[in-house]
Amino acid sequence: MSMDDALAAVLAQAARVDQADSVNTFDADGRVLWADAVSELQVPPMDNSAMDGYAVRCVDITGAGVPLPVSQRIAAGQVGAPLAAGTAARIFTGAPVPEGADAIVMQEDTEAVDGGVRINAIPKSEQWIRRAGEDIARGSTILRAGTRLNPAALGLLASIGLAEVQVARRPRVALFSTGDELVMPGAIAPADMPPGSIYNSNRFFLRALLTRLGCEVHDCGIVPDNREATIRVMQEAAADNDLILSTAGVSVGEEDHVKPAVEQLGELDLWKISMKPGKPFAFGSVRRAAGGSAHFMGLPGNPVSSFVTFLMLVRPFLLRLQGVQNVAPRALHVKAAFDLPKADARREFLRVRLNEEGALELFGNQSSGVLTSAVWGDGLVDNPAMTTVKQGDVVRFIPMSELLQ
């Protein structure tokens, strides 16, 4: 199955979570807006000065060096009187422009004189004036439902007076790994590791990725290679989670118990996806005793395969659960500083990083077990199947900053 077809099938099942949370706008970073944000006021609320300087009437300044008496002083938060003809008003950034003034002269273009100010530059009408409503008009929609909020968006919401905001509730995700060979860091010292054992690295990066996506993570730990234990964890996880996410154990070997457990408790599709790394992927559902079901996703066990498959398939699914519509990461077209002479039958996601010339270097070992490649790289090249690359070719680059936020 192509990755695009797999993603379409996954997203088709991603109905938005069933309720919203009301949160303080300070705490809404990374959350997804539940309903359109509509402004009840205009921003700025009044015409205001973009500079420290003097509010003037252009008709009063016939040439550079004209002296004008200063009739008033207007600071931010104050409203001045209408500007009398033939006078200037001392004004500060953000202060309302007095009625009658049609320009601001910045203080660098002025000179203080006894009782007034000398205007050393001829102003143009409207200069350095921010008009009321030029940023936000009253009644306008400033952010659409499904927008994932970032720091700038929080400031925008605050600018229209929203101290609280309605956001999609956090998706609840149960996370576990399978395998008798897995050991948690700290449980056994490296020097004492039994032959065949490995530290569970997948659990650490998956939990961090889930947290960054705004999920409430229920860590179910390491599940032994045992059918009954796997079924028990699945039943418990389905009860109060939207998604059950596992790594490894979804093949058809004698010690792979996830597949029969999910099939016993719900439905499962096992897909061989035409992507490298990442090929094996499981998607299905686990029934809840109280009714309904939880989604299930099974990732491959190799760390880079698990990492990339999460980014390409699980991440967009979780964003869509929260109501985000545009879940595709932004891609750039960048020159390659490497050769890839051998084409692969699968769509490849190559670990790369930008060099000082703005071209992409390739990590030397692209094996699915080499997690150092994901740390070294600052993005992925999305290379179509059966495609070679030569230095200077323009390739499709997905920055890691797009995928890890």
DRENDO-1510 file (C-alpha; in Angstrom, 1 decimal, always signed):
<recs>
REC; n; res; u; v; w
REC; 1; MET; +0.0; +0.0; +0.0 .
REC; 2; SER; +1.3; +3.5; -0.8 .
REC; 3; MET; +1.8; +5.8; +2.2 .
REC; 4; ASP; -0.7; +8.3; +0.8 .
REC; 5; ASP; -3.4; +5.6; +0.6 .
REC; 6; ALA; -2.5; +4.4; +4.1 .
REC; 7; LEU; -2.7; +8.0; +5.4 .
REC; 8; ALA; -6.1; +8.6; +3.7 .
REC; 9; ALA; -7.5; +5.4; +5.3 .
REC; 10; VAL; -6.2; +6.4; +8.7 .
REC; 11; LEU; -7.6; +10.0; +8.5 .
REC; 12; ALA; -10.9; +8.7; +7.3 .
REC; 13; GLN; -11.4; +7.2; +10.8 .
REC; 14; ALA; -10.2; +10.2; +12.7 .
REC; 15; ALA; -13.4; +11.8; +14.0 .
REC; 16; ARG; -12.8; +14.9; +16.1 .
REC; 17; VAL; -12.8; +14.3; +19.9 .
REC; 18; ASP; -16.2; +14.7; +21.5 .
REC; 19; GLN; -15.7; +17.7; +23.8 .
REC; 20; ALA; -13.9; +21.0; +24.4 .
REC; 21; ASP; -11.9; +22.3; +27.3 .
REC; 22; SER; -12.0; +25.9; +28.5 .
REC; 23; VAL; -8.5; +26.9; +29.3 .
REC; 24; ASN; -6.7; +30.1; +30.3 .
REC; 25; THR; -5.2; +31.7; +27.2 .
REC; 26; PHE; -1.8; +31.6; +28.9 .
REC; 27; ASP; -2.1; +27.8; +28.9 .
REC; 28; ALA; -3.4; +27.3; +25.4 .
REC; 29; ASP; -0.1; +27.0; +23.5 .
REC; 30; GLY; -0.2; +23.9; +21.3 .
REC; 31; ARG; -3.9; +23.3; +21.8 .
REC; 32; VAL; -6.4; +23.3; +18.9 .
REC; 33; LEU; -9.1; +25.9; +18.7 .
REC; 34; TRP; -12.6; +24.4; +19.1 .
REC; 35; ALA; -14.7; +27.2; +17.5 .
REC; 36; ASP; -14.0; +30.3; +15.4 .
REC; 37; ALA; -12.5; +33.2; +17.3 .
REC; 38; VAL; -14.5; +36.3; +16.4 .
REC; 39; SER; -13.5; +39.8; +17.5 .
REC; 40; GLU; -16.0; +42.0; +19.4 .
REC; 41; LEU; -13.8; +45.0; +18.9 .
REC; 42; GLN; -11.5; +46.6; +16.4 .
REC; 43; VAL; -7.7; +46.6; +16.8 .
REC; 44; PRO; -6.3; +49.2; +17.2 .
REC; 45; PRO; -9.4; +50.6; +18.9 .
REC; 46; MET; -8.5; +54.2; +17.8 .
REC; 47; ASP; -6.1; +55.8; +15.4 .
REC; 48; ASN; -2.8; +55.9; +17.2 .
REC; 49; SER; +0.8; +56.9; +16.7 .
REC; 50; ALA; +3.4; +54.5; +15.5 .
REC; 51; MET; +6.3; +56.7; +16.8 .
REC; 52; ASP; +7.3; +59.0; +19.5 .
REC; 53; GLY; +7.1; +62.5; +18.0 .
REC; 54; TYR; +4.6; +65.2; +17.2 .
REC; 55; ALA; +1.1; +65.1; +15.8 .
REC; 56; VAL; +0.6; +67.8; +13.2 .
REC; 57; ARG; -1.6; +69.0; +10.4 .
REC; 58; CYS; +0.3; +68.8; +7.1 .
REC; 59; VAL; -1.3; +72.1; +5.9 .
REC; 60; ASP; +0.5; +73.9; +8.7 .
REC; 61; ILE; +4.0; +72.9; +7.5 .
REC; 62; THR; +4.9; +74.7; +4.4 .
REC; 63; GLY; +8.5; +73.9; +4.5 .
REC; 64; ALA; +11.3; +72.3; +6.5 .
REC; 65; GLY; +12.2; +74.3; +9.7 .
REC; 66; VAL; +8.7; +75.6; +10.5 .
REC; 67; PRO; +8.3; +76.3; +14.2 .
REC; 68; LEU; +5.0; +75.3; +15.9 .
REC; 69; PRO; +3.8; +75.9; +19.4 .
REC; 70; VAL; +3.1; +72.6; +21.4 .
REC; 71; SER; -0.5; +72.7; +22.5 .
REC; 72; GLN; -0.7; +69.4; +24.4 .
REC; 73; ARG; +1.1; +66.3; +25.5 .
REC; 74; ILE; -0.6; +62.9; +24.8 .
REC; 75; ALA; +0.8; +59.7; +26.3 .
REC; 76; ALA; -0.4; +56.1; +25.6 .
REC; 77; GLY; -3.7; +55.6; +27.4 .
REC; 78; GLN; -4.7; +59.2; +27.2 .
REC; 79; VAL; -7.1; +60.9; +24.8 .
REC; 80; GLY; -6.1; +64.4; +23.7 .
REC; 81; ALA; -8.2; +67.4; +22.7 .
REC; 82; PRO; -8.8; +68.2; +19.0 .
REC; 83; LEU; -5.6; +69.7; +17.5 .
REC; 84; ALA; -5.8; +73.4; +17.1 .
REC; 85; ALA; -4.8; +74.8; +13.8 .
REC; 86; GLY; -1.1; +75.9; +13.6 .
REC; 87; THR; -0.1; +73.8; +16.6 .
REC; 88; ALA; +1.6; +70.5; +17.3 .
REC; 89; ALA; +0.9; +67.9; +20.0 .
REC; 90; ARG; +3.7; +66.0; +21.7 .
REC; 91; ILE; +2.7; +62.3; +21.3 .
REC; 92; PHE; +4.1; +59.0; +22.2 .
REC; 93; THR; +4.0; +55.5; +20.6 .
REC; 94; GLY; +0.5; +54.0; +21.0 .
REC; 95; ALA; -1.2; +57.2; +22.0 .
REC; 96; PRO; -4.5; +58.1; +20.3 .
REC; 97; VAL; -4.0; +60.6; +17.4 .
REC; 98; PRO; -5.9; +63.8; +18.3 .
REC; 99; GLU; -8.8; +64.8; +16.0 .
REC; 100; GLY; -7.6; +67.1; +13.3 .
REC; 101; ALA; -4.1; +65.7; +13.0 .
REC; 102; ASP; -3.2; +63.9; +9.8 .
REC; 103; ALA; +0.5; +63.0; +10.3 .
REC; 104; ILE; +3.1; +62.2; +12.9 .
REC; 105; VAL; +6.5; +63.6; +12.7 .
REC; 106; MET; +9.1; +61.4; +14.5 .
REC; 107; GLN; +11.1; +63.2; +17.1 .
REC; 108; GLU; +14.3; +62.6; +15.2 .
REC; 109; ASP; +13.0; +65.0; +12.6 .
REC; 110; THR; +12.3; +67.8; +15.1 .
REC; 111; GLU; +14.1; +70.2; +17.3 .
REC; 112; ALA; +12.8; +71.7; +20.6 .
REC; 113; VAL; +12.6; +75.5; +20.7 .
REC; 114; ASP; +11.2; +77.9; +23.3 .
REC; 115; GLY; +7.6; +77.1; +23.8 .
REC; 116; GLY; +7.4; +74.8; +20.9 .
REC; 117; VAL; +9.0; +72.6; +18.3 .
REC; 118; ARG; +10.8; +73.1; +15.0 .
REC; 119; ILE; +9.6; +70.6; +12.3 .
REC; 120; ASN; +12.7; +69.8; +10.1 .
REC; 121; ALA; +11.0; +67.5; +7.6 .
REC; 122; ILE; +7.9; +68.0; +5.6 .
REC; 123; PRO; +5.5; +65.2; +6.5 .
REC; 124; LYS; +3.3; +63.2; +4.2 .
REC; 125; SER; -0.4; +62.8; +5.0 .
REC; 126; GLU; -1.1; +59.6; +7.1 .
REC; 127; GLN; +2.6; +59.0; +7.9 .
REC; 128; TRP; +3.3; +57.1; +11.1 .
REC; 129; ILE; -0.4; +56.8; +11.9 .
REC; 130; ARG; -1.9; +53.3; +12.6 .
REC; 131; ARG; -5.6; +53.5; +11.7 .
REC; 132; ALA; -8.3; +52.1; +13.9 .
REC; 133; GLY; -9.2; +48.5; +12.8 .
REC; 134; GLU; -6.3; +48.2; +10.4 .
REC; 135; ASP; -5.2; +45.0; +12.3 .
REC; 136; ILE; -8.6; +43.5; +13.2 .
REC; 137; ALA; -12.0; +44.7; +12.2 .
REC; 138; ARG; -14.9; +44.4; +14.6 .
REC; 139; GLY; -16.9; +41.2; +13.8 .
REC; 140; SER; -14.1; +39.5; +11.9 .
REC; 141; THR; -12.9; +36.0; +12.4 .
REC; 142; ILE; -9.3; +36.1; +13.5 .
REC; 143; LEU; -8.7; +32.4; +13.9 .
REC; 144; ARG; -10.7; +29.5; +12.5 .
REC; 145; ALA; -11.7; +26.4; +14.4 .
REC; 146; GLY; -9.1; +23.7; +14.0 .
REC; 147; THR; -6.2; +26.2; +14.3 .
REC; 148; ARG; -3.3; +24.8; +16.3 .
REC; 149; LEU; -2.4; +27.7; +18.6 .
REC; 150; ASN; +1.1; +29.0; +18.8 .
REC; 151; PRO; +2.6; +31.9; +20.8 .
REC; 152; ALA; +1.7; +34.5; +18.2 .
REC; 153; ALA; -1.9; +33.2; +18.1 .
REC; 154; LEU; -2.2; +33.5; +21.9 .
REC; 155; GLY; -1.2; +37.1; +21.6 .
REC; 156; LEU; -3.8; +37.7; +18.9 .
REC; 157; LEU; -6.5; +36.1; +21.1 .
REC; 158; ALA; -5.4; +38.3; +24.0 .
REC; 159; SER; -5.6; +41.4; +21.8 .
REC; 160; ILE; -9.3; +40.9; +21.4 .
REC; 161; GLY; -9.8; +40.4; +25.2 .
REC; 162; LEU; -10.0; +36.6; +25.4 .
REC; 163; ALA; -8.8; +35.5; +28.9 .
REC; 164; GLU; -10.0; +32.0; +28.2 .
REC; 165; VAL; -10.4; +30.0; +25.0 .
REC; 166; GLN; -12.3; +26.8; +24.0 .
REC; 167; VAL; -10.0; +24.1; +22.7 .
REC; 168; ALA; -10.4; +20.5; +21.8 .
REC; 169; ARG; -9.8; +18.2; +24.8 .
REC; 170; ARG; -6.5; +16.4; +24.8 .
REC; 171; PRO; -6.5; +13.0; +23.0 .
REC; 172; ARG; -5.9; +10.3; +25.5 .
REC; 173; VAL; -3.3; +7.8; +24.3 .
REC; 174; ALA; -2.2; +4.5; +25.9 .
REC; 175; LEU; +1.4; +3.7; +25.0 .
REC; 176; PHE; +3.2; +0.4; +25.5 .
REC; 177; SER; +6.0; -1.6; +24.1 .
REC; 178; THR; +6.2; -5.4; +23.7 .
REC; 179; GLY; +9.1; -7.7; +24.0 .
REC; 180; ASP; +10.8; -9.8; +26.7 .
REC; 181; GLU; +14.2; -8.4; +25.4 .
REC; 182; LEU; +13.3; -4.8; +26.5 .
REC; 183; VAL; +14.9; -3.2; +29.6 .
REC; 184; MET; +14.2; +0.2; +31.0 .
REC; 185; PRO; +17.2; +2.5; +31.4 .
REC; 186; GLY; +18.1; +2.5; +35.1 .
REC; 187; ALA; +16.8; -1.0; +35.8 .
REC; 188; ILE; +20.0; -2.7; +34.8 .
REC; 189; ALA; +23.5; -1.1; +34.4 .
REC; 190; PRO; +25.0; -1.3; +30.9 .
REC; 191; ALA; +27.8; -3.6; +32.1 .
REC; 192; ASP; +25.2; -6.1; +33.5 .
REC; 193; MET; +22.9; -6.3; +30.5 .
REC; 194; PRO; +22.0; -9.9; +29.7 .
REC; 195; PRO; +22.8; -11.2; +26.2 .
REC; 196; GLY; +20.1; -10.3; +23.8 .
REC; 197; SER; +18.6; -7.5; +25.9 .
REC; 198; ILE; +18.2; -3.9; +24.7 .
REC; 199; TYR; +17.1; -0.7; +26.3 .
REC; 200; ASN; +13.7; +0.5; +25.4 .
REC; 201; SER; +14.4; +3.7; +23.5 .
REC; 202; ASN; +11.1; +3.8; +21.5 .
REC; 203; ARG; +9.1; +4.5; +24.6 .
REC; 204; PHE; +11.0; +7.7; +25.3 .
REC; 205; PHE; +10.8; +9.4; +22.0 .
REC; 206; LEU; +7.2; +8.3; +21.4 .
REC; 207; ARG; +6.1; +9.6; +24.8 .
REC; 208; ALA; +7.8; +13.0; +24.0 .
REC; 209; LEU; +6.2; +13.2; +20.6 .
REC; 210; LEU; +2.8; +12.5; +22.0 .
REC; 211; THR; +3.2; +15.1; +24.7 .
REC; 212; ARG; +4.3; +17.7; +22.1 .
REC; 213; LEU; +1.1; +17.0; +20.1 .
REC; 214; GLY; -1.0; +17.9; +23.2 .
REC; 215; CYS; -1.9; +14.3; +24.2 .
REC; 216; GLU; -2.6; +13.0; +27.6 .
REC; 217; VAL; -0.3; +10.0; +27.7 .
REC; 218; HIS; -1.0; +6.9; +29.8 .
REC; 219; ASP; +2.2; +4.9; +29.8 .
REC; 220; CYS; +1.4; +1.2; +30.1 .
REC; 221; GLY; +5.1; +0.2; +30.2 .
REC; 222; ILE; +6.6; -2.9; +28.7 .
REC; 223; VAL; +4.2; -5.8; +28.0 .
REC; 224; PRO; +5.8; -9.3; +28.1 .
REC; 225; ASP; +5.5; -11.6; +25.1 .
REC; 226; ASN; +2.5; -13.3; +26.5 .
REC; 227; ARG; -1.0; -13.5; +25.0 .
REC; 228; GLU; -3.0; -13.1; +28.3 .
REC; 229; ALA; -0.9; -10.1; +29.4 .
REC; 230; THR; -1.3; -8.5; +26.0 .
REC; 231; ILE; -5.1; -9.0; +26.1 .
REC; 232; ARG; -5.4; -7.6; +29.6 .
REC; 233; VAL; -3.4; -4.5; +28.8 .
REC; 234; MET; -5.5; -3.9; +25.6 .
REC; 235; GLN; -8.8; -4.2; +27.6 .
REC; 236; GLU; -7.6; -1.8; +30.3 .
REC; 237; ALA; -6.2; +0.7; +27.7 .
REC; 238; ALA; -9.4; +0.7; +25.6 .
REC; 239; ALA; -11.6; +1.6; +28.6 .
REC; 240; ASP; -10.6; +5.3; +28.8 .
REC; 241; ASN; -8.3; +6.1; +25.9 .
REC; 242; ASP; -8.9; +7.4; +22.3 .
REC; 243; LEU; -5.9; +5.6; +20.9 .
REC; 244; ILE; -3.8; +2.6; +21.9 .
REC; 245; LEU; -0.2; +2.9; +20.4 .
REC; 246; SER; +2.2; +0.0; +20.5 .
REC; 247; THR; +5.6; -0.8; +19.1 .
REC; 248; ALA; +6.7; -4.2; +17.8 .
REC; 249; GLY; +4.8; -7.5; +18.2 .
REC; 250; VAL; +2.4; -7.0; +15.2 .
REC; 251; SER; +3.9; -9.6; +12.9 .
REC; 252; VAL; +2.8; -13.2; +12.7 .
REC; 253; GLY; +5.5; -15.0; +14.6 .
REC; 254; GLU; +4.9; -17.3; +17.6 .
REC; 255; GLU; +6.0; -14.5; +20.0 .
REC; 256; ASP; +4.0; -11.7; +18.3 .
REC; 257; HIS; +0.8; -11.5; +20.4 .
REC; 258; VAL; -0.5; -8.0; +19.5 .
REC; 259; LYS; -2.2; -9.1; +16.3 .
REC; 260; PRO; -4.3; -12.0; +17.8 .
REC; 261; ALA; -5.1; -9.9; +20.9 .
REC; 262; VAL; -6.5; -7.0; +18.8 .
REC; 263; GLU; -8.4; -9.4; +16.5 .
REC; 264; GLN; -10.0; -11.0; +19.6 .
REC; 265; LEU; -11.0; -7.7; +21.1 .
REC; 266; GLY; -11.8; -5.7; +17.9 .
REC; 267; GLU; -10.6; -5.4; +14.3 .
REC; 268; LEU; -7.2; -5.1; +12.8 .
REC; 269; ASP; -5.7; -4.3; +9.4 .
REC; 270; LEU; -2.0; -5.2; +8.9 .
REC; 271; TRP; -0.4; -3.2; +6.1 .
REC; 272; LYS; +2.9; -3.4; +4.3 .
REC; 273; ILE; +3.4; +0.2; +3.4 .
REC; 274; SER; +5.7; +1.2; +0.6 .
REC; 275; MET; +7.8; +3.4; +2.7 .
REC; 276; LYS; +11.4; +3.1; +4.0 .
REC; 277; PRO; +12.0; +3.0; +6.8 .
REC; 278; GLY; +8.7; +1.8; +8.3 .
REC; 279; LYS; +7.1; -0.9; +6.2 .
REC; 280; PRO; +5.0; -2.8; +8.7 .
REC; 281; PHE; +2.1; -0.9; +10.2 .
REC; 282; ALA; -1.1; -2.0; +12.0 .
REC; 283; PHE; -4.4; -0.1; +12.3 .
REC; 284; GLY; -7.6; -1.1; +13.9 .
REC; 285; SER; -9.8; -0.8; +16.9 .
REC; 286; VAL; -10.3; -2.4; +20.3 .
REC; 287; ARG; -13.9; -2.6; +21.7 .
REC; 288; ARG; -14.7; -1.1; +25.1 .
REC; 289; ALA; -16.7; -3.1; +27.6 .
REC; 290; ALA; -19.0; -0.1; +28.1 .
REC; 291; GLY; -19.5; +0.4; +24.4 .
REC; 292; GLY; -17.7; +2.1; +21.6 .
REC; 293; SER; -14.1; +1.4; +20.8 .
REC; 294; ALA; -10.6; +2.8; +21.0 .
REC; 295; HIS; -8.4; +3.2; +17.9 .
REC; 296; PHE; -5.3; +1.0; +17.7 .
REC; 297; MET; -2.0; +1.7; +15.9 .
REC; 298; GLY; +0.9; -0.7; +15.9 .
REC; 299; LEU; +4.4; +0.7; +14.9 .
REC; 300; PRO; +7.4; -1.3; +13.8 .
REC; 301; GLY; +10.0; -2.1; +16.5 .
REC; 302; ASN; +13.2; -0.7; +14.9 .
REC; 303; PRO; +13.6; +2.8; +16.4 .
REC; 304; VAL; +14.0; +4.8; +13.2 .
REC; 305; SER; +11.1; +2.9; +11.5 .
REC; 306; SER; +9.0; +3.6; +14.6 .
REC; 307; PHE; +10.1; +7.3; +14.6 .
REC; 308; VAL; +9.4; +8.0; +11.0 .
REC; 309; THR; +6.1; +6.0; +10.8 .
REC; 310; PHE; +4.9; +8.0; +13.8 .
REC; 311; LEU; +5.7; +11.3; +12.1 .
REC; 312; MET; +4.1; +10.3; +8.8 .
REC; 313; LEU; +1.0; +8.5; +10.0 .
REC; 314; VAL; +0.3; +8.8; +13.7 .
REC; 315; ARG; +1.0; +12.5; +14.0 .
REC; 316; PRO; -1.5; +13.6; +11.3 .
REC; 317; PHE; -4.1; +11.2; +12.8 .
REC; 318; LEU; -3.7; +12.8; +16.3 .
REC; 319; LEU; -3.9; +16.3; +14.8 .
REC; 320; ARG; -7.1; +15.4; +12.9 .
REC; 321; LEU; -8.6; +14.0; +16.2 .
REC; 322; GLN; -8.2; +17.5; +17.6 .
REC; 323; GLY; -9.9; +19.1; +14.6 .
REC; 324; VAL; -6.9; +20.2; +12.6 .
REC; 325; GLN; -7.7; +19.9; +8.8 .
REC; 326; ASN; -4.4; +20.7; +7.2 .
REC; 327; VAL; -2.2; +18.0; +8.8 .
REC; 328; ALA; +0.4; +17.8; +6.0 .
REC; 329; PRO; +3.9; +19.1; +7.1 .
REC; 330; ARG; +5.3; +22.0; +5.0 .
REC; 331; ALA; +7.9; +20.8; +2.6 .
REC; 332; LEU; +10.7; +22.9; +0.9 .
REC; 333; HIS; +12.5; +22.3; -2.4 .
REC; 334; VAL; +16.3; +22.3; -1.6 .
REC; 335; LYS; +19.4; +21.2; -3.5 .
REC; 336; ALA; +21.0; +17.9; -2.6 .
REC; 337; ALA; +24.7; +17.8; -1.7 .
REC; 338; PHE; +24.8; +14.0; -2.0 .
REC; 339; ASP; +24.4; +11.2; -4.4 .
REC; 340; LEU; +21.9; +8.4; -4.1 .
REC; 341; PRO; +22.8; +6.2; -7.0 .
REC; 342; LYS; +20.7; +3.2; -6.1 .
REC; 343; ALA; +16.9; +3.7; -6.4 .
REC; 344; ASP; +14.7; +1.9; -3.9 .
REC; 345; ALA; +11.3; +0.3; -4.8 .
REC; 346; ARG; +9.8; +2.1; -1.8 .
REC; 347; ARG; +9.3; +5.8; -1.0 .
REC; 348; GLU; +12.3; +6.8; +1.1 .
REC; 349; PHE; +12.5; +9.2; +4.0 .
REC; 350; LEU; +16.2; +10.0; +4.2 .
REC; 351; ARG; +17.8; +11.6; +7.2 .
REC; 352; VAL; +19.6; +14.8; +6.1 .
REC; 353; ARG; +20.7; +18.2; +7.4 .
REC; 354; LEU; +21.4; +21.6; +5.9 .
REC; 355; ASN; +25.0; +22.6; +5.4 .
REC; 356; GLU; +26.4; +26.1; +5.5 .
REC; 357; GLU; +25.7; +26.5; +1.7 .
REC; 358; GLY; +22.1; +25.7; +2.2 .
REC; 359; ALA; +22.2; +22.3; +0.6 .
REC; 360; LEU; +21.4; +18.9; +2.1 .
REC; 361; GLU; +23.9; +16.4; +3.4 .
REC; 362; LEU; +23.0; +12.8; +3.8 .
REC; 363; PHE; +23.7; +10.8; +7.0 .
REC; 364; GLY; +26.0; +8.0; +6.0 .
REC; 365; ASN; +24.1; +5.1; +7.5 .
REC; 366; GLN; +20.4; +5.1; +6.7 .
REC; 367; SER; +19.6; +1.8; +8.5 .
REC; 368; SER; +16.3; +1.7; +10.4 .
REC; 369; GLY; +18.1; +0.8; +13.6 .
REC; 370; VAL; +20.5; +3.8; +13.6 .
REC; 371; LEU; +18.8; +6.3; +15.8 .
REC; 372; THR; +21.8; +8.6; +15.7 .
REC; 373; SER; +20.7; +9.5; +12.2 .
REC; 374; ALA; +17.5; +11.1; +13.5 .
REC; 375; VAL; +19.5; +13.1; +16.1 .
REC; 376; TRP; +22.1; +14.2; +13.6 .
REC; 377; GLY; +19.6; +15.3; +10.9 .
REC; 378; ASP; +17.4; +18.4; +10.9 .
REC; 379; GLY; +14.9; +17.0; +8.4 .
REC; 380; LEU; +13.8; +14.3; +6.0 .
REC; 381; VAL; +14.1; +14.1; +2.2 .
REC; 382; ASP; +10.9; +12.7; +0.9 .
REC; 383; ASN; +12.3; +10.7; -2.0 .
REC; 384; PRO; +9.8; +9.0; -4.4 .
REC; 385; ALA; +10.1; +5.3; -5.2 .
REC; 386; MET; +12.5; +4.3; -7.9 .
REC; 387; THR; +14.3; +7.7; -7.8 .
REC; 388; THR; +18.0; +8.3; -7.8 .
REC; 389; VAL; +19.6; +11.6; -6.6 .
REC; 390; LYS; +22.6; +13.4; -7.9 .
REC; 391; GLN; +24.4; +16.3; -6.3 .
REC; 392; GLY; +22.6; +19.5; -7.4 .
REC; 393; ASP; +19.3; +17.9; -7.8 .
REC; 394; VAL; +16.4; +19.6; -6.2 .
REC; 395; VAL; +14.7; +17.3; -3.6 .
REC; 396; ARG; +11.6; +17.6; -1.4 .
REC; 397; PHE; +12.8; +18.5; +2.2 .
REC; 398; ILE; +10.6; +18.3; +5.3 .
REC; 399; PRO; +12.2; +20.2; +8.1 .
REC; 400; MET; +12.2; +18.5; +11.4 .
REC; 401; SER; +10.8; +21.7; +13.0 .
REC; 402; GLU; +7.6; +21.0; +11.0 .
REC; 403; LEU; +7.3; +17.5; +12.4 .
REC; 404; LEU; +8.3; +17.9; +16.1 .
REC; 405; GLN; +6.0; +20.8; +17.0 .
</recs>
